[in-house]
Amino acid sequence: EQARLRQKDWQRSPDFSGLERVGGVDLSFIKGDDINACAHLVVLTYPHMKVHIST
């Protein structure tokens, strides 16, 4: 999916000219446990994709 999206022209759109950071979050529940989970947040610089914040 990442490779496919990388080929799209939207990244060169003027709408993204001021974009400086992108982020993502993951939430994973422990197998067999519907209450406890692990969460992770990461914020990357754009377009260099260097880690800015990671929790």
Beta strands, then each sheet from edge to edge (+ up, - down):
strand 1: 21-29
strand 2: 37-45
strand 3: 51-54
sheet 1: 1+ 2- 3+
end
